[in-house]
Structure formats: structure tokens, C-alpha cells
């Protein structure tokens, strides 16, 4: 048996998520490729399902995911104009990419982004 991690499932995991869920994501769930260090999203005390890479046009139909991205850089002091310009650059295979997840419990859409 190979001792491999498919994705970084351990950083930023809410304390209510059972260790078995993190183990499942880390060792038995195929990962995805991102520009920087990939990470899994969690919601309702469980791992969300990775739905795919998305761009701005995809996110328009995913208001929950878009809302997360609008606030992703709040701590960095981005202005609303900077945030809007960045979000409009998101492309599934572009230099700025969104990563879409869906909660397996409540079906909320979630997302994070990164750049090359």
C-alpha cells in the first residue's frame, strides 16, 4: 500500500470535522491540480465535494461561491474595485482560477481561488 496524500486536507479544517473525514480526503479521494497549494473546503462539519475549476462566467450562476470569493482578500485590504477586477479575470484554465465545491449536507456552493 502506498502512503500518499492526494490533497492538503489538513490545513484550515474546522475543529468539528471528524478526523476520519480528513483522512478520507487525504488518502482516498483523488485530488485536483491548482496553481498554488491546493486545499479542500469544508461545510456543515463535513468535507465538501470538489465540483471543478471555474471562471467568472461560471460563478455568476453560483452566488454562494461568488460571495466567498468576494471576501477572500478582505484581510489583505483589497478595495471593491480590485476585487471586482480580480474576479473578472478568473478562468477555468487561466492564470487566475476558481475552485468550486458543494456542501454534501446543505448543497451550498463554496469556492476559493488562486493565481499562477
N, CA, C and O atoms as CSV, one atom per row, in Angstrom:
chain,resi,resn,atom,element,x,y,z
A,1,UNK,N,N,0.841,-1.178,0.000
A,1,UNK,CA,C,0.000,0.000,0.000
A,1,UNK,C,C,0.889,1.244,0.000
A,1,UNK,O,O,1.823,1.361,0.793
A,2,UNK,N,N,0.579,2.151,-0.891
A,2,UNK,CA,C,1.322,3.406,-0.958
A,2,UNK,C,C,0.860,4.342,0.145
A,2,UNK,O,O,-0.330,4.408,0.453
A,3,UNK,N,N,1.782,5.051,0.729
A,3,UNK,CA,C,1.459,6.064,1.739
A,3,UNK,C,C,1.492,7.421,1.043
A,3,UNK,O,O,2.500,8.126,1.094
A,4,UNK,N,N,0.393,7.781,0.397
A,4,UNK,CA,C,0.351,9.008,-0.390
A,4,UNK,C,C,-0.770,9.915,0.093
A,4,UNK,O,O,-1.814,9.445,0.544
A,5,UNK,N,N,-0.544,11.214,-0.008
A,5,UNK,CA,C,-1.586,12.200,0.234
A,5,UNK,C,C,-2.016,12.729,-1.121
A,5,UNK,O,O,-1.182,13.121,-1.938
A,6,UNK,N,N,-3.330,12.739,-1.357
A,6,UNK,CA,C,-3.838,13.237,-2.624
A,6,UNK,C,C,-3.995,14.746,-2.636
A,6,UNK,O,O,-3.819,15.382,-3.675
A,7,UNK,N,N,-4.321,15.317,-1.502
A,7,UNK,CA,C,-4.554,16.753,-1.427
A,7,UNK,C,C,-4.288,17.207,0.002
A,7,UNK,O,O,-4.309,16.397,0.930
A,8,UNK,N,N,-4.040,18.487,0.177
A,8,UNK,CA,C,-3.829,19.029,1.514
A,8,UNK,C,C,-5.188,19.206,2.170
A,8,UNK,O,O,-5.822,20.252,2.037
A,9,UNK,N,N,-5.623,18.183,2.873
A,9,UNK,CA,C,-6.935,18.223,3.510
A,9,UNK,C,C,-6.848,18.706,4.943
A,9,UNK,O,O,-7.878,18.922,5.582
A,10,UNK,N,N,-5.644,18.880,5.462
A,10,UNK,CA,C,-5.479,19.162,6.871
A,10,UNK,C,C,-5.372,20.623,7.261
A,10,UNK,O,O,-5.550,20.941,8.437
A,11,UNK,N,N,-5.093,21.520,6.345
A,11,UNK,CA,C,-4.946,22.924,6.739
A,11,UNK,C,C,-6.299,23.624,6.722
A,11,UNK,O,O,-7.057,23.509,5.759
A,12,UNK,N,N,-6.589,24.336,7.775
A,12,UNK,CA,C,-7.832,25.093,7.843
A,12,UNK,C,C,-9.076,24.260,8.058
A,12,UNK,O,O,-10.177,24.714,7.747
A,13,UNK,N,N,-8.935,23.053,8.582
A,13,UNK,CA,C,-10.096,22.205,8.822
A,13,UNK,C,C,-10.799,22.677,10.099
A,13,UNK,O,O,-10.156,22.804,11.141
A,14,UNK,N,N,-12.098,22.935,10.033
A,14,UNK,CA,C,-12.821,23.306,11.254
A,14,UNK,C,C,-12.725,22.189,12.296
A,14,UNK,O,O,-12.728,21.008,11.949
A,15,UNK,N,N,-12.640,22.562,13.553
A,15,UNK,CA,C,-12.437,21.577,14.615
A,15,UNK,C,C,-13.572,20.564,14.730
A,15,UNK,O,O,-13.368,19.483,15.282
A,16,UNK,N,N,-14.757,20.885,14.224
A,16,UNK,CA,C,-15.892,19.970,14.316
A,16,UNK,C,C,-15.842,18.848,13.279
A,16,UNK,O,O,-16.600,17.884,13.385
A,17,UNK,N,N,-14.968,18.955,12.284
A,17,UNK,CA,C,-14.881,17.937,11.239
A,17,UNK,C,C,-14.153,16.721,11.810
A,17,UNK,O,O,-13.029,16.849,12.296
A,18,UNK,N,N,-14.781,15.541,11.759
A,18,UNK,CA,C,-14.145,14.344,12.307
A,18,UNK,C,C,-12.831,14.012,11.589
A,18,UNK,O,O,-12.690,14.239,10.387
A,19,UNK,N,N,-11.891,13.478,12.341
A,19,UNK,CA,C,-10.586,13.112,11.789
A,19,UNK,C,C,-10.740,12.079,10.667
A,19,UNK,O,O,-9.922,12.051,9.747
A,20,UNK,N,N,-11.756,11.244,10.725
A,20,UNK,CA,C,-11.998,10.243,9.679
A,20,UNK,C,C,-12.309,10.900,8.334
A,20,UNK,O,O,-11.944,10.377,7.281
A,21,UNK,N,N,-12.983,12.049,8.377
A,21,UNK,CA,C,-13.301,12.781,7.149
A,21,UNK,C,C,-12.013,13.333,6.528
A,21,UNK,O,O,-11.812,13.241,5.317
A,22,UNK,N,N,-11.161,13.896,7.351
A,22,UNK,CA,C,-9.887,14.434,6.861
A,22,UNK,C,C,-9.038,13.306,6.291
A,22,UNK,O,O,-8.406,13.478,5.248
A,23,UNK,N,N,-9.012,12.161,6.953
A,23,UNK,CA,C,-8.272,11.002,6.464
A,23,UNK,C,C,-8.807,10.536,5.111
A,23,UNK,O,O,-8.027,10.194,4.222
A,24,UNK,N,N,-10.118,10.518,4.948
A,24,UNK,CA,C,-10.745,10.116,3.679
A,24,UNK,C,C,-10.310,11.034,2.539
A,24,UNK,O,O,-9.955,10.564,1.458
A,25,UNK,N,N,-10.339,12.346,2.784
A,25,UNK,CA,C,-9.931,13.309,1.754
A,25,UNK,C,C,-8.439,13.172,1.463
A,25,UNK,O,O,-8.028,13.191,0.303
A,26,UNK,N,N,-7.639,13.037,2.498
A,26,UNK,CA,C,-6.181,12.989,2.326
A,26,UNK,C,C,-5.697,11.736,1.613
A,26,UNK,O,O,-4.776,11.805,0.798
A,27,UNK,N,N,-6.299,10.602,1.906
A,27,UNK,CA,C,-5.721,9.332,1.458
A,27,UNK,C,C,-6.566,8.520,0.487
A,27,UNK,O,O,-6.050,7.596,-0.142
A,28,UNK,N,N,-7.860,8.840,0.347
A,28,UNK,CA,C,-8.700,8.013,-0.512
A,28,UNK,C,C,-9.557,8.803,-1.502
A,28,UNK,O,O,-10.397,8.227,-2.192
A,29,UNK,N,N,-9.350,10.105,-1.571
A,29,UNK,CA,C,-10.110,10.944,-2.500
A,29,UNK,C,C,-9.142,11.557,-3.505
A,29,UNK,O,O,-8.201,12.249,-3.117
A,30,UNK,N,N,-9.367,11.305,-4.804
A,30,UNK,CA,C,-8.470,11.916,-5.791
A,30,UNK,C,C,-8.443,13.438,-5.648
A,30,UNK,O,O,-9.473,14.078,-5.436
A,31,UNK,N,N,-7.271,13.985,-5.766
A,31,UNK,CA,C,-7.097,15.418,-5.637
A,31,UNK,C,C,-7.364,16.147,-6.936
A,31,UNK,O,O,-7.891,15.576,-7.890
A,32,UNK,N,N,-6.998,17.406,-6.959
A,32,UNK,CA,C,-7.127,18.239,-8.146
A,32,UNK,C,C,-5.880,19.095,-8.234
A,32,UNK,O,O,-5.152,19.253,-7.254
A,33,UNK,N,N,-5.642,19.637,-9.393
A,33,UNK,CA,C,-4.443,20.424,-9.626
A,33,UNK,C,C,-4.779,21.910,-9.575
A,33,UNK,O,O,-5.725,22.367,-10.216
A,34,UNK,N,N,-3.991,22.657,-8.804
A,34,UNK,CA,C,-4.160,24.094,-8.716
A,34,UNK,C,C,-2.838,24.791,-8.969
A,34,UNK,O,O,-1.803,24.146,-9.133
A,35,UNK,N,N,-2.882,26.116,-8.999
A,35,UNK,CA,C,-1.658,26.878,-9.226
A,35,UNK,C,C,-0.751,26.849,-8.008
A,35,UNK,O,O,0.461,26.674,-8.135
A,36,UNK,N,N,-1.323,27.019,-6.846
A,36,UNK,CA,C,-0.554,27.024,-5.606
A,36,UNK,C,C,-0.863,25.720,-4.867
A,36,UNK,O,O,-1.245,24.731,-5.493
A,37,UNK,N,N,-0.705,25.712,-3.576
A,37,UNK,CA,C,-1.032,24.537,-2.775
A,37,UNK,C,C,-2.551,24.369,-2.716
A,37,UNK,O,O,-3.255,25.229,-2.188
A,38,UNK,N,N,-3.046,23.268,-3.254
A,38,UNK,CA,C,-4.475,23.002,-3.231
A,38,UNK,C,C,-4.920,22.764,-1.792
A,38,UNK,O,O,-4.142,22.290,-0.964
A,39,UNK,N,N,-6.160,23.090,-1.504
A,39,UNK,CA,C,-6.732,22.745,-0.205
A,39,UNK,C,C,-8.213,22.446,-0.363
A,39,UNK,O,O,-8.878,22.958,-1.264
A,40,UNK,N,N,-8.705,21.618,0.518
A,40,UNK,CA,C,-10.097,21.178,0.473
A,40,UNK,C,C,-10.952,22.133,1.284
A,40,UNK,O,O,-10.478,22.727,2.253
A,41,UNK,N,N,-12.219,22.286,0.889
A,41,UNK,CA,C,-13.151,23.112,1.642
A,41,UNK,C,C,-14.128,22.224,2.421
A,41,UNK,O,O,-14.448,21.107,2.015
A,42,UNK,N,N,-14.586,22.759,3.548
A,42,UNK,CA,C,-15.478,22.043,4.454
A,42,UNK,C,C,-16.687,22.910,4.762
A,42,UNK,O,O,-16.609,24.138,4.757
A,43,UNK,N,N,-17.812,22.246,5.032
A,43,UNK,CA,C,-19.046,22.957,5.373
A,43,UNK,C,C,-19.942,21.978,6.104
A,43,UNK,O,O,-19.888,20.779,5.829
A,44,UNK,N,N,-20.752,22.445,7.012
A,44,UNK,CA,C,-21.666,21.592,7.788
A,44,UNK,C,C,-20.929,20.424,8.442
A,44,UNK,O,O,-21.438,19.303,8.481
A,45,UNK,N,N,-19.730,20.695,8.955
A,45,UNK,CA,C,-18.919,19.705,9.671
A,45,UNK,C,C,-18.566,18.487,8.827
A,45,UNK,O,O,-18.396,17.389,9.356
A,46,UNK,N,N,-18.455,18.678,7.525
A,46,UNK,CA,C,-18.090,17.592,6.614
A,46,UNK,C,C,-17.265,18.168,5.456
A,46,UNK,O,O,-17.226,19.380,5.245
A,47,UNK,N,N,-16.616,17.282,4.725
A,47,UNK,CA,C,-15.876,17.703,3.533
A,47,UNK,C,C,-16.863,17.989,2.408
A,47,UNK,O,O,-17.814,17.236,2.198
A,48,UNK,N,N,-16.632,19.070,1.697
A,48,UNK,CA,C,-17.458,19.386,0.531
A,48,UNK,C,C,-16.969,18.573,-0.665
A,48,UNK,O,O,-15.853,18.054,-0.656
A,49,UNK,N,N,-17.802,18.466,-1.680
A,49,UNK,CA,C,-17.421,17.792,-2.928
A,49,UNK,C,C,-16.759,18.791,-3.862
A,49,UNK,O,O,-17.265,19.895,-4.065
A,50,UNK,N,N,-15.627,18.397,-4.429
A,50,UNK,CA,C,-14.977,19.251,-5.425
A,50,UNK,C,C,-15.736,19.100,-6.728
A,50,UNK,O,O,-15.887,17.992,-7.243
A,51,UNK,N,N,-16.217,20.222,-7.264
A,51,UNK,CA,C,-17.021,20.219,-8.480
A,51,UNK,C,C,-16.204,20.559,-9.723
A,51,UNK,O,O,-16.551,20.132,-10.824
A,52,UNK,N,N,-15.124,21.322,-9.560
A,52,UNK,CA,C,-14.299,21.643,-10.713
A,52,UNK,C,C,-13.714,23.034,-10.656
A,52,UNK,O,O,-13.979,23.814,-9.741
A,53,UNK,N,N,-12.911,23.320,-11.661
A,53,UNK,CA,C,-12.307,24.646,-11.823
A,53,UNK,C,C,-13.316,25.532,-12.536
A,53,UNK,O,O,-14.003,25.089,-13.456
A,54,UNK,N,N,-13.402,26.778,-12.109
A,54,UNK,CA,C,-14.397,27.683,-12.679
A,54,UNK,C,C,-13.802,29.061,-12.928
A,54,UNK,O,O,-12.784,29.445,-12.351
A,55,UNK,N,N,-14.477,29.784,-13.808
A,55,UNK,CA,C,-14.144,31.168,-14.092
A,55,UNK,C,C,-15.290,32.078,-13.700
A,55,UNK,O,O,-16.317,31.626,-13.193
A,56,UNK,N,N,-15.104,33.351,-13.940
A,56,UNK,CA,C,-16.098,34.362,-13.563
A,56,UNK,C,C,-17.472,34.044,-14.144
A,56,UNK,O,O,-18.472,34.107,-13.429
A,57,UNK,N,N,-17.532,33.706,-15.417
A,57,UNK,CA,C,-18.821,33.445,-16.058
A,57,UNK,C,C,-19.546,32.273,-15.411
A,57,UNK,O,O,-20.775,32.281,-15.344
A,58,UNK,N,N,-18.823,31.271,-14.936
A,58,UNK,CA,C,-19.434,30.138,-14.231
A,58,UNK,C,C,-19.958,30.584,-12.868
A,58,UNK,O,O,-21.031,30.166,-12.434
A,59,UNK,N,N,-19.192,31.429,-12.207
A,59,UNK,CA,C,-19.517,31.844,-10.852
A,59,UNK,C,C,-20.751,32.727,-10.759
A,59,UNK,O,O,-21.378,32.803,-9.702
A,60,UNK,N,N,-21.105,33.388,-11.838
A,60,UNK,CA,C,-22.303,34.228,-11.838
A,60,UNK,C,C,-23.527,33.393,-11.452
A,60,UNK,O,O,-24.440,33.903,-10.803
A,61,UNK,N,N,-23.553,32.129,-11.840
A,61,UNK,CA,C,-24.671,31.239,-11.522
A,61,UNK,C,C,-24.514,30.563,-10.161
A,61,UNK,O,O,-25.356,29.752,-9.777
A,62,UNK,N,N,-23.446,30.885,-9.428
A,62,UNK,CA,C,-23.154,30.272,-8.129
A,62,UNK,C,C,-22.977,31.369,-7.084
A,62,UNK,O,O,-21.851,31.631,-6.659
A,63,UNK,N,N,-24.061,32.015,-6.660
A,63,UNK,CA,C,-23.926,33.184,-5.785
A,63,UNK,C,C,-23.223,32.898,-4.460
A,63,UNK,O,O,-22.502,33.765,-3.965
A,64,UNK,N,N,-23.402,31.734,-3.873
A,64,UNK,CA,C,-22.716,31.421,-2.623
A,64,UNK,C,C,-21.211,31.357,-2.809
A,64,UNK,O,O,-20.450,31.870,-1.989
A,65,UNK,N,N,-20.791,30.726,-3.889
A,65,UNK,CA,C,-19.364,30.632,-4.205
A,65,UNK,C,C,-18.804,32.018,-4.513
A,65,UNK,O,O,-17.711,32.364,-4.065
A,66,UNK,N,N,-19.550,32.802,-5.271
A,66,UNK,CA,C,-19.102,34.156,-5.610
A,66,UNK,C,C,-18.959,35.003,-4.349
A,66,UNK,O,O,-18.015,35.785,-4.229
A,67,UNK,N,N,-19.883,34.852,-3.417
A,67,UNK,CA,C,-19.812,35.611,-2.165
A,67,UNK,C,C,-18.539,35.278,-1.399
A,67,UNK,O,O,-17.895,36.175,-0.854
A,68,UNK,N,N,-18.173,34.015,-1.350
A,68,UNK,CA,C,-16.927,33.632,-0.673
A,68,UNK,C,C,-15.729,34.299,-1.331
A,68,UNK,O,O,-14.834,34.797,-0.648
A,69,UNK,N,N,-15.715,34.306,-2.661
A,69,UNK,CA,C,-14.593,34.899,-3.380
A,69,UNK,C,C,-14.534,36.416,-3.204
A,69,UNK,O,O,-13.451,37.000,-3.179
A,70,UNK,N,N,-15.694,37.050,-3.082
A,70,UNK,CA,C,-15.722,38.499,-2.857
A,70,UNK,C,C,-15.003,38.866,-1.574
A,70,UNK,O,O,-14.450,39.961,-1.464
A,71,UNK,N,N,-15.002,37.968,-0.604
A,71,UNK,CA,C,-14.414,38.266,0.704
A,71,UNK,C,C,-13.090,37.553,0.941
A,71,UNK,O,O,-12.517,37.648,2.026
A,72,UNK,N,N,-12.611,36.851,-0.051
A,72,UNK,CA,C,-11.392,36.071,0.082
A,72,UNK,C,C,-10.168,36.930,0.428
A,72,UNK,O,O,-9.274,36.476,1.142
A,73,UNK,N,N,-10.130,38.149,-0.070
A,73,UNK,CA,C,-8.960,39.013,0.150
A,73,UNK,C,C,-9.246,40.205,1.049
A,73,UNK,O,O,-8.520,41.198,1.025
A,74,UNK,N,N,-10.315,40.103,1.848
A,74,UNK,CA,C,-10.648,41.190,2.772
A,74,UNK,C,C,-9.498,41.492,3.725
A,74,UNK,O,O,-9.198,42.657,3.986
A,75,UNK,N,N,-8.859,40.458,4.241
A,75,UNK,CA,C,-7.765,40.659,5.193
A,75,UNK,C,C,-6.545,41.318,4.560
A,75,UNK,O,O,-5.683,41.842,5.266
A,76,UNK,N,N,-6.473,41.292,3.239
A,76,UNK,CA,C,-5.349,41.914,2.541
A,76,UNK,C,C,-5.633,43.365,2.180
A,76,UNK,O,O,-4.780,44.044,1.608
A,77,UNK,N,N,-6.831,43.841,2.514
A,77,UNK,CA,C,-7.159,45.238,2.289
A,77,UNK,C,C,-7.527,45.582,0.856
A,77,UNK,O,O,-7.407,46.738,0.451
A,78,UNK,N,N,-7.973,44.599,0.082
A,78,UNK,CA,C,-8.357,44.892,-1.298
A,78,UNK,C,C,-9.589,45.787,-1.324
A,78,UNK,O,O,-10.509,45.630,-0.521
A,79,UNK,N,N,-9.588,46.717,-2.252
A,79,UNK,CA,C,-10.759,47.573,-2.457
A,79,UNK,C,C,-11.803,46.782,-3.254
A,79,UNK,O,O,-11.471,45.782,-3.890
A,80,UNK,N,N,-13.063,47.229,-3.220
A,80,UNK,CA,C,-14.081,46.573,-4.045
A,80,UNK,C,C,-13.712,46.560,-5.535
A,80,UNK,O,O,-14.023,45.606,-6.247
A,81,UNK,N,N,-13.057,47.611,-5.991
A,81,UNK,CA,C,-12.660,47.681,-7.405
A,81,UNK,C,C,-11.573,46.646,-7.726
A,81,UNK,O,O,-11.613,46.004,-8.776
A,82,UNK,N,N,-10.616,46.493,-6.828
A,82,UNK,CA,C,-9.566,45.488,-7.027
A,82,UNK,C,C,-10.155,44.079,-7.020
A,82,UNK,O,O,-9.776,43.231,-7.828
A,83,UNK,N,N,-11.081,43.843,-6.102
A,83,UNK,CA,C,-11.727,42.538,-6.023
A,83,UNK,C,C,-12.508,42.247,-7.297
A,83,UNK,O,O,-12.403,41.156,-7.859
A,84,UNK,N,N,-13.284,43.210,-7.749
A,84,UNK,CA,C,-14.082,43.036,-8.977
A,84,UNK,C,C,-13.181,42.729,-10.170
A,84,UNK,O,O,-13.474,41.825,-10.953
A,85,UNK,N,N,-12.094,43.470,-10.310
A,85,UNK,CA,C,-11.167,43.252,-11.436
A,85,UNK,C,C,-10.555,41.852,-11.361
A,85,UNK,O,O,-10.437,41.167,-12.377
A,86,UNK,N,N,-10.171,41.435,-10.167
A,86,UNK,CA,C,-9.591,40.104,-9.997
A,86,UNK,C,C,-10.608,39.023,-10.340
A,86,UNK,O,O,-10.294,38.096,-11.087
A,87,UNK,N,N,-11.822,39.129,-9.805
A,87,UNK,CA,C,-12.839,38.108,-10.069
A,87,UNK,C,C,-13.156,37.995,-11.560
A,87,UNK,O,O,-13.383,36.897,-12.067
A,88,UNK,N,N,-13.172,39.114,-12.249
A,88,UNK,CA,C,-13.458,39.083,-13.687
A,88,UNK,C,C,-12.347,38.405,-14.489
A,88,UNK,O,O,-12.570,37.985,-15.625
A,89,UNK,N,N,-11.153,38.295,-13.904
A,89,UNK,CA,C,-10.029,37.604,-14.576
A,89,UNK,C,C,-10.068,36.098,-14.384
A,89,UNK,O,O,-9.332,35.381,-15.062
A,90,UNK,N,N,-10.901,35.596,-13.482
A,90,UNK,CA,C,-10.927,34.153,-13.219
A,90,UNK,C,C,-11.380,33.379,-14.453
A,90,UNK,O,O,-12.394,33.705,-15.069
A,91,UNK,N,N,-10.621,32.363,-14.798
A,91,UNK,CA,C,-10.919,31.455,-15.913
A,91,UNK,C,C,-10.624,30.039,-15.451
A,91,UNK,O,O,-9.701,29.841,-14.661
A,92,UNK,N,N,-11.383,29.036,-15.921
A,92,UNK,CA,C,-11.116,27.653,-15.502
A,92,UNK,C,C,-9.672,27.215,-15.759
A,92,UNK,O,O,-9.102,26.465,-14.966
A,93,UNK,N,N,-9.094,27.667,-16.835
A,93,UNK,CA,C,-7.718,27.293,-17.170
A,93,UNK,C,C,-6.832,28.515,-17.344
A,93,UNK,O,O,-5.837,28.469,-18.066
A,94,UNK,N,N,-7.192,29.604,-16.684
A,94,UNK,CA,C,-6.431,30.840,-16.804
A,94,UNK,C,C,-5.369,30.962,-15.720
A,94,UNK,O,O,-5.156,30.040,-14.932
A,95,UNK,N,N,-4.710,32.110,-15.694
A,95,UNK,CA,C,-3.685,32.363,-14.681
A,95,UNK,C,C,-4.294,32.688,-13.325
A,95,UNK,O,O,-3.600,32.649,-12.309
A,96,UNK,N,N,-5.570,33.005,-13.299
A,96,UNK,CA,C,-6.343,33.143,-12.062
A,96,UNK,C,C,-7.529,32.192,-12.211
A,96,UNK,O,O,-8.283,32.277,-13.181
A,97,UNK,N,N,-7.688,31.296,-11.255
A,97,UNK,CA,C,-8.675,30.216,-11.378
A,97,UNK,C,C,-9.482,30.085,-10.097
A,97,UNK,O,O,-8.956,30.244,-8.995
A,98,UNK,N,N,-10.770,29.792,-10.257
A,98,UNK,CA,C,-11.625,29.482,-9.126
A,98,UNK,C,C,-11.754,27.976,-8.974
A,98,UNK,O,O,-11.710,27.235,-9.956
A,99,UNK,N,N,-11.914,27.529,-7.730
A,99,UNK,CA,C,-12.087,26.104,-7.419
A,99,UNK,C,C,-13.419,25.963,-6.691
A,99,UNK,O,O,-13.578,26.452,-5.572
A,100,UNK,N,N,-14.377,25.291,-7.331
A,100,UNK,CA,C,-15.761,25.212,-6.874
A,100,UNK,C,C,-15.993,23.922,-6.100
A,100,UNK,O,O,-15.613,22.839,-6.546
A,101,UNK,N,N,-16.618,24.050,-4.943
A,101,UNK,CA,C,-17.010,22.930,-4.103
A,101,UNK,C,C,-18.494,23.063,-3.784
A,101,UNK,O,O,-19.061,24.153,-3.861
A,102,UNK,N,N,-19.117,21.939,-3.424
A,102,UNK,CA,C,-20.517,21.962,-2.998
A,102,UNK,C,C,-20.644,21.158,-1.709
A,102,UNK,O,O,-20.122,20.048,-1.604
A,103,UNK,N,N,-21.340,21.728,-0.734
A,103,UNK,CA,C,-21.561,21.053,0.540
A,103,UNK,C,C,-22.413,19.808,0.304
A,103,UNK,O,O,-23.439,19.870,-0.374
A,104,UNK,N,N,-21.983,18.681,0.868
A,104,UNK,CA,C,-22.714,17.419,0.704
A,104,UNK,C,C,-23.938,17.360,1.618
A,104,UNK,O,O,-24.797,16.496,1.443
A,105,UNK,N,N,-24.025,18.262,2.583
A,105,UNK,CA,C,-25.140,18.264,3.518
A,105,UNK,C,C,-26.238,19.239,3.077
A,105,UNK,O,O,-27.393,18.845,2.918
A,106,UNK,N,N,-25.874,20.505,2.883
A,106,UNK,CA,C,-26.878,21.540,2.587
A,106,UNK,C,C,-26.865,22.022,1.139
A,106,UNK,O,O,-27.695,22.847,0.756
A,107,UNK,N,N,-25.939,21.518,0.335
A,107,UNK,CA,C,-25.815,21.869,-1.083
A,107,UNK,C,C,-25.367,23.305,-1.349
A,107,UNK,O,O,-25.529,23.799,-2.465
A,108,UNK,N,N,-24.806,23.983,-0.345
A,108,UNK,CA,C,-24.266,25.330,-0.562
A,108,UNK,C,C,-23.062,25.264,-1.493
A,108,UNK,O,O,-22.262,24.331,-1.428
A,109,UNK,N,N,-22.946,26.261,-2.356
A,109,UNK,CA,C,-21.792,26.368,-3.239
A,109,UNK,C,C,-20.702,27.172,-2.540
A,109,UNK,O,O,-20.970,28.212,-1.938
A,110,UNK,N,N,-19.466,26.675,-2.628
A,110,UNK,CA,C,-18.301,27.261,-1.974
A,110,UNK,C,C,-17.202,27.430,-3.019
A,110,UNK,O,O,-17.237,26.782,-4.065
A,111,UNK,N,N,-16.239,28.286,-2.747
A,111,UNK,CA,C,-15.126,28.437,-3.685
A,111,UNK,C,C,-13.941,29.124,-3.029
A,111,UNK,O,O,-14.075,29.847,-2.041
A,112,UNK,N,N,-12.796,28.877,-3.603
A,112,UNK,CA,C,-11.595,29.676,-3.339
A,112,UNK,C,C,-10.898,29.861,-4.664
A,112,UNK,O,O,-11.254,29.212,-5.648
A,113,UNK,N,N,-9.905,30.740,-4.708
A,113,UNK,CA,C,-9.194,30.985,-5.958
A,113,UNK,C,C,-7.711,31.072,-5.694
A,113,UNK,O,O,-7.274,31.230,-4.554
A,114,UNK,N,N,-6.942,30.966,-6.762
A,114,UNK,CA,C,-5.512,31.240,-6.686
A,114,UNK,C,C,-4.992,31.623,-8.057
A,114,UNK,O,O,-5.700,31.518,-9.059
A,115,UNK,N,N,-3.747,32.067,-8.086
A,115,UNK,CA,C,-3.156,32.545,-9.326
A,115,UNK,C,C,-1.787,31.893,-9.546
A,115,UNK,O,O,-1.139,31.403,-8.621
A,116,UNK,N,N,-1.391,31.914,-10.803
A,116,UNK,CA,C,-0.083,31.357,-11.176
A,116,UNK,C,C,1.025,32.210,-10.638
A,116,UNK,O,O,2.198,31.903,-10.848
